[in-house]
Structure formats: structure tokens, C-alpha cells
């Protein structure tokens, strides 16, 4: 018997299973995580509440005025009706009741919570944006250049230029200008024809600058290790105590002290990506290192950065709330969840809502970001994606 006659015929008209796109596959995997979905929902509510809060609490005549003081209305519990006989029509709460009660100065806690939501959102996103940018840059350099050597004189020139710029920004004009002048003078001398001819005749005390070299990866990662040795919150607290009170200083300081995790993630991804064929092809075509790093490698290393950034927003919000609670955060008249919580601690038995409402808001928002970040980590995990196909 001919074996070809016994083989079952395969119908070419049978429809094939539709192939899912990467987004559809990621969304299917994300939907299975109920906690991550809940975190994303709370994040969306928080985001829209913060944006609406900015609109309703800003301007010369805001609909909800978080700074309006009425001492006869102080320490009213949530859902209390205002004393209409002591208030002008324009001073009454728009909702007809004090939804979250009032504080010790008679200010509407709901209006202050709305303004605090925008402050927390701004601090979280801007601080994480700064930390992610620094982390990608530092981690990309460490992972791409790896064990390449850099002369100590180049490192000292870079340090002088960066330190001088930082001192100028901090108001130390004499020190900052001096370091900038020294750094630029050494840089111009080293690249000038006269400097190139006399590099071998440097003074005996400076000859080690030309001979001593350090590896790029070693420099950056040892600096990361040093930064991780300091408790970040106390480092931020120390720096903030020395700087003028400002929401911008808070965002910058938090961003400058929280980039180490992102740098490690990006470095690990770059160590793997730099051996890939598309990087070798780009080098063979003469593409610049800068373009290879930021045009070809960063998009392929962005997945762990997104997870780190989502969880980092929660950490930044929590850090800002802690600083405001201690009196080192965003200065008045801006309301933040941290200073609302700080004001309420004196009345924890007489007006517990001043403590429970901002405390519960911080807990829920930080938890939602953490759960959302865990969900993103799951969908970006290729092993878990393959197991759930």
C-alpha cells in the first residue's frame, strides 16, 4: 500500500489562528494581574484628580481656594455644612459642604488635598524624569564603553567643569568661576598645538596625569556604589536643609539622588546589547557612538527603565511627603499631603480626619504605583510571556 494514500489530507482552507501583536500580548498578560489593573485604575484617578485640582485651585479667583482662612469654621468634621451666616456667598464651599472637613485655620481640606495632588504628581514625574535621564546617560556610558580607559587628566577636567557649573548655580560665583576657568584653560591647552608638543614635558608633579588611566565602567560604577552607601533620605534631607525652600529644589535634589538603580539596569542591558549584530552593523557603517547609544541601544533597553521609573514615582511622592511632614518640603502657601499631615498631628484626637485623609491618600497612591510597576515588570519579563502563551 502506498503510504501517500493513507496520509490524511490537510485542508489549506482552514483558517489560521490570528497572530497577536506585541501590545495585544502584553495587555492580555497584564489583564491577568488583578492587582496591577487596580493599581493602574488608581493611578489614572490620581492623575486626573491632580490635573483637575490644578485647574480648580489656581488663578486669582479659584473655585476651590486652599488658602482661604475662616477661623469660625475651624476643625469641622467631614461632610459638615458651613455656617452661612458668617460667610459671604463667594466664600461658601462650592459643593455646599466641607467634603473632607476643615483644618485648624478653617481652610477647606478638600481644596488643599486637590492642590497637594498636583504638587505630588509634579514632584514625582519631574524628579523621576531627572533621575531617569541621568541614569540612562551614566548607565549607557558604563555599559557601552565598558573597560575602555580614560586619562586621569580628562576626568579631572570634566570634574572641574561640572563642579564649577554647580557652584555657579548654587550662587558661589567666585569658586564656580575659578573652577570653570581652570577647567577650560587645561582643556584648551591640552588640545592646542603647543600643548600637544609639550605633553611629554609636563612638570614632574603633574606627569602622572598623562600616564594614569582609569576604566570608564569602573569609574561610573564605583561612584554608584559610593552613592548607594549613603541613606538617600538623610542625604536629601541634608541637601534640602542647606538650600532655599522651593518646589524646584525638592524636585532637582530627589532626581539627583535617585538615579543609581536606573544606571545599573541600563548598564546591564547595554552589556548584552553591545554584542548584538545590529550594533556591530552600525559600527561597520561608521555610525557615531552617540547615535548608536541613544538611537539604537536605548530603545531596546527601555523596558526595565519604565518599571524602575513607575516605582520611582512612588518613592519620590513618599520622599516629598516625608520632607514636608518634617518641615523641609514645599514651602507655604502651597498645600502638600505631607504638610497637611503635619498640621493634623497636633489634633489627632480632636480632628483625626486631618491625619487619616492625607495618610490614606499617600498610602493608596504609593501602593497603586508599586502594583502598577509590578505589573509592568511581569509583562516585560520574556520568560513569563513565553510561559503564558
PyMOL commands that set and color helices and strands:
alter all, ss='L'
color gray80, all
select helices_A, chain A and resi 3-6+22-31+34-57+71-73+84-86+89-91+109-145+152-169+173-191+193-197+199-201+204-211+216-229+232-242+247-256+260-273+277-284+289-297+299-326+337-347+353-379+382-387
alter helices_A, ss='H'
color red, helices_A
select strands_A, chain A and resi 80-81+97-98+149-151+213-215
alter strands_A, ss='S'
color yellow, strands_A
deselect
rebuild
show_as cartoon
